[in-house]
């Protein structure tokens, strides 16, 4: 029997709103290495990590959480082998100890791990190959950050443990094909109806965790000198009004996350920065308005689902900056908190997509915080325009007559039109 839109939205939120420690691509590499080490049964003498270009792009410039300064594929993999707990999935490195960091640095210097680029593969692919003596293990992750599709020991395929490939075993697990909710059924109208009318009790826990975790890393980013301090700079230069604070608080969360902060984030569309962008500005506006917890939950459900709806078609890894789709979610949530209806929310999303859809993703690093701030600047401007019933018109660029058609236009650009852009970004980053 076909699931109702309420059941679809609830299932999607349960799958998507999960905790992750640090940028999700280095963590996915660490996770693959941890699973491969457990499969091998001993510590490896050699490690080879093969990754798609989009994974390399998002690992190259970001600090692995809790390490202070370690970056890159090799560091992420060795950390996973040395101190990773595979059962913790996207929090695989949460238990790192100082002696494990010291050992990792020594193994990096000894060139334990070799990284290789897998050419002509779109999206997310990680293959961890470990060897010790005459034994070997292989773990392959494809599609999603914890989607283990292959485990081998000594060349023999092993069954995938239930906790690694089912949606029910552990948070963050991939959903099997036959149980994955039909994302394609999402529409702005359906999302709006669910967020504003449905019983959100089944997802209240996930939304509360998003409020707690993402607010905490935002405060950390404002109080401590992570990255280039984009969030703090916004407050220093523009004041602390709610429209600036919404941008600054989200940017500060990204400052901390990209700077190696060892605090978990509740992600959206596989990304911590998108999780922060889709949640923190909505929380700031809600607190400023003094709304009830239930109202905040509804605004967050709207924001998260709008972000997922747009980003899903583009793909988790692409040349299209995910802060834009997440800012569409925030803009929708802020507009609803301000008394906007479905039409006004659609105007907000249209205005954002007409403005900032060209922001490129050139990997995870400190400047992501600035892209978060820029995307949210567009979201707040778009919200203000929409509340005054001003919206960019059909036929103006990529804007179509219906919001779903406009979203499809942007998906087409991000998924198809920016493929060559993605290749050139990677070539530039790798010095090719």
N, C-alpha and C positions, 0 to 999 in steps of 0.2 A: 504493500500500500504506500502511495506517495506521501512523503512527509509534508506537513504544513510548513509555511514560511517561518512560523514561530519556532518550530522544531529545527529547521535548517539554520536559522540565525543562532539559536542556542548552541547547536553542535559546533558551528564554526567558531564561536567565541571560546568554547571549551578547548578546542584544538589549538587555536591561535594564541590565546593569552596565557603563555607559559613563561617561567623564569629563565633567564640566561645570565651568565656571568661574563661580562666583557663582550667585545665584538664577536658576532656569532660565527664568522668564518674561521678565525684562529681557534675558537672553541671547538668547532666542528672537526678541525684537523686534530686537535688534542684528543677529542672523543674517539676518532677513528684509531689513533695510535694507542689509546688506552684499551680499546676493545681488542686490537691486534696483539698487544702485549699479553692480555689475559688469555687469548687464544693460543699464543705461542707457549705460554706456561713458564717462561724464563725471561730474563731481561735480554734484549737483543744485542747482538754484536754489530749489526748493520741495520740501517733503516733507509728506505726509499719512499718518499711521499710524492705522488703524482697528482697534479691538480689542474683543473680547467683554468682558463685565463681569468674569469671573473672571480674565482677564489683567490688567485694570486693577487689580483688587484686590491682586494679587500683585506689582505693580510700584510701586505708589504709595508704600510706606513703606520699601522696602529699598534699601540703598546698592549701586550698581553697582560690581562689584569693580575694584579698582585705581584708583578715582577719588577716594577720600577722603570725598566728601560728595554726589555727584551721585545724584539719584533721579528716577524718573518715566519715562513713556513717551517724551517728547521727548528727554531726555538719552540714554536707551538707544538710540534710533534714530539720533541724530546721531553717537554714538560708533561705531555699526556702519558708518555711511557714511564717517566720517572715518578710522577706523583698523581696521575689522573685516576679518578674513581669513576669507571664507566657507568656504574649504576646511577650516578648523579646527572648523566646526560649533558644538557647544556650548562650545568654547573659543575662540570667534570673537574675543574681546577680549584674548586672552592676550598679544598683542604690542604693547599700547598704549604710546606714548612720551609724555614730558612735553609736547612741543610739540603733540601731538594732543589732549591734555586741554585745553590752553590754547585751541586752536582750537575745540574743542567748547563751551567756556564762552562764547566770543565769538559763536558761531552760535546758542546758546541765547538770549543777550541780543538777538540780531538777529531772533529768532522765525522761524528757518528752517523749523522743524517745527511742524505742527499735529496734535494728537491728537483723535480722535473715538471716541465709544463706539458700538458696534454693538449696539442693544438686542435683547432677546429671543433671544439666542444662548447656548446652554449650552456649557460646556467651553471649549476653546482655539481662538480665531480671531484671526489677525493678518493684516492686509492693508497692505502698504507700497506707497505710490504716490509715485513720484519724477518730477520734471519739470525739464527744462533746455532753454531755447529752445523749439523746437517739438517736442521729443522727450519721450517718457515711458516709464516702466517700471512694471509692477505685479507684485508677488510676494505670493502668498497661502499662509499656513501654517494648516493646520486639523487638529485632532485631537491630534497629537503635536508636540513642540517643534521638530522639524526636518522635519516632514512637509510638504514643499512640494507643493501640489496644483495651482498655477497660476503660470505665468510669462508675461508679455506685454511686448512692446516695440512702442510706437506703435500699440497696440490689436490687434496680431497675436499669437495664441498661439504660444509657443515650446515645443519639446519639453523635457520635464524631463530634465536631464542624469542619467546613471546614478548619479553620486555623490551626488545629492540625494534619490533616491527608491527606492533599493534597499538591502536589508539587507546586501549583500555588499561594497559599494564602500568605505564608510567607517564607523567606529564611530559609533553614534548614529543611523544612518540608519533610516528607517521601513522596515518589511518590506512588500513587496507583498502584496496580499490572498491570492494563491494560495500564498505561501510562509510567511506568518505562522503560527507554531505555534498550535495550538488551546488557548488559555488555559483554555477552559471544561473541559478534561479534568483540570485540576488538582484534587486533593483532598488533604486533610491526610495521609491514609494513603499516597497515591502519592508525595507530597513526602517524607514520612518515609522511605519505602523507598529512594527515589533518594538522599537525602542520607546515609543511613547505610550503604548497601550498594553503590552504583554506583561505577564508575571516574570520579573527578572530574578526571582528567588534562586533558581538553579545556577545562575552565573554571578550572583552577588559576591561569593567568595573570591572569584577571579578578579572582579572589578575592585574589590576592597584591597586585594594584593597589589593591583596596579596602582591604586592611589598611594598605598604605603611605600612600596619599593621605589616607584618613579619620583615621588615627592622627596624621598630620602636622598637619592642620588642627585637630584636637582639642588637641594640644600648643600650637599657636599661640594658640588661644582661652584656654587656661589661663595663658599667659605674658604676654599683651598685653591692653590694656584695650579690647576690642571690645564694642559694645552696652552692656548693663547688667550684664555679667559674671556671668551666672547660674551658670555652671559654677564659677567661683572662689568665689562666695558660698556654694554648697553645701559646698565643702571647708572654707571658713573657719568655717561655722556647725555642721557636722555631723561633721567629721573626715574621714579618708581611708581608711576601711575599704572593702572591695571593693564592697559594695552601694551606698555613697555614690559611690565613684569611678566606677562604671559609669554612674550618672546624670550626675555632674559632667562627665566626659570627653565624653559625647555632647552635653550642653548647651553646653559650651565650643566644640565644633565648630560648633554652630548660632550661638552668639554671634559667632564669627569670620565665618562665611559671611554672616549677615545684616548684619554690620557692614562689609562691603566687602572682606574679605580676598581677595587675588588668588592663591589657591591652589586647585587643582582638587579636586573631590570625585567619588567614584564614586557615582552616583545609584542610586535604586531607585524604580520607578514614576514616572519623570520628575522626581524631586525629590531635591535634595542633602540636605535635612534628613532625609528618610526614609532615604536611603542611610546617613547618619551614625547615625541611631537604630537601624537594623537591624543595624549592624555593630560600632560602637565598644563598646557594653556587652558584646557577645559576646567581643570581643577582650580586654577588661579581665578578664572572668571566666576566659577561657582562659589568659591569662598568669598570673593568680593561682594557677590550678590546675597550671600547668606542663605542659600537655598538648602533644602532638606537633603539628607543622604540619598533618598530615593530619587530625587530630581537629578542629583549628580550622577547616580548610576545610569539613569536613562540617557543623559547627555553623553556619557562615556560609551554606552552601548552604541549610540548613533555614530559617534566619532570613529570608534574602532571598526565598525562594519562598513562605513563609507570608505575608509582607508583601504580595507581589505578588498572591497568591491572593485576599486580602481586598480590596485596593485596586482591583484590576482591575474588579470589578463595579460599584463605586461611581463610578469615573471619576477621571481624574488631577486634575481641578479640580472642587471641590464645596465645600459648607459643612461637610463632615465633615473634621476635622483628620487629615491623613495620619500624624501622629506616633502615633496610636492603632494603626493597622494595622501600622506599622513596629515599634511596641513589642510587638505580638503576635508578630512574628517574633523579636525579641530574647528575649522570654520563652520562646519555644519552644526557641531555641538554648541559652539558659542552663539550662533544665530538662534538656535532653539531655546537656549537659556535666556536669551534676550526677548523672547516672545514671538519669534518667527514661526511661520507655518511651513508646510511642505514646499510650497511654491517659493518662499523666501530662502529656505535651505537650498533648493535647486539653483536659485540665482547665485547664492554664495559660491557653490561648487563651480558653476559655470564661469564666474568671474575669476576664480583662482586658476582654473585650467586654461583660460584664455590668456592669462598673464605669465605664469611661471613654468609652463610645461617644458621649456627648453633647458632647464638646469641639468647639467650632466653629472653623472656619477663617475668620479675618477678615483674611486677606492675609499676605504675607511681611513681617516686620519683627522688631525685637529680641525681642518677647515670644514668638516661636516657640521660643526657647531654653527658656523656662519651660514651654511646653506639652510640649516634648520631655522635660524633667525630670519633669513630672507624669505623663505617659504611662508613663515608665519606672519611676516609683515604683509605679504600678499593676502593671506587669509583674513587678517583683521581689516585691511582695506576693503576686501571683497565683502566681508560681513557688513561693514558700515554702508557700502553702496547698496547692498541688497535690502537693508532695513529701510533705506530711502527709495526702494523699488527701482533701483538702477541696475541694469544688467546688460552685458554685451550681447549684441543681437545676432540671430542666425544669419549665416552668410559672411560674418566678419571672421575671416581666417578659418580656424578649425571649429568654431561654434556652430552647432546644428540646432534645428528647431526643437528637439527633444533632448533632455538631459542624458538619457541613456545613449542616444546617438553621439552626443558630445563626448561622453566617456569612451565609447567605442572608437572615436577618432583618435583620442589620446592614447588608448591602448595600442592602436595600429601604429602610431608614431613610435611609442616606446618599445614595442615588441619587434616590429618589422623595419621601420624607417631608420632606427638608430643602431642597427647591427653593424654597419660599417663604421659608425662613430665609436662603438664599443671596441672594435678591432684596433682603430687608430689610437684610442686612449691607451690600450694595453701596449701597443708598439712603442708609444712615447714613454710610458712608465718603465718599460724594460730596456729602453735605449736602442730599440731596433730601427 
